[in-house]
Amino acid sequence: MDTIYEYPNDNYYKFIIDNYREGNIEYLKKLGELSNHSGYRTGEVIYEIDLNSGSKKREVFKDILFLNGKPILEVE
């Protein structure tokens, strides 16, 4: 089911979550590295916890330059 968010900033998080669910972790990490903008940078962290087995997974990448529902830069 596709979620439509009212505010553009929410589309950023939809983009992140959709790519994570599709297994595009390296893509997100590369986009974060390419988005080497000046100023204060934040990091994005996704935790995946399997409640049945207790296993935990943590993915970390830098924030991505994002405008009009898509990243400004693209990974080649």
CORNORUR-V278822 format. One line per field, one symbol per residue. psi: psi as a letter, one per 20 degrees, with the letter a starting at -180 (. if undefined). Layout:
psi->???
//
This chain:
psi->ppppqhphhhhghggggghghijlghggggghghlmqrapqrqppppopohgijqqpppprqqppppljrqhrqp.
//
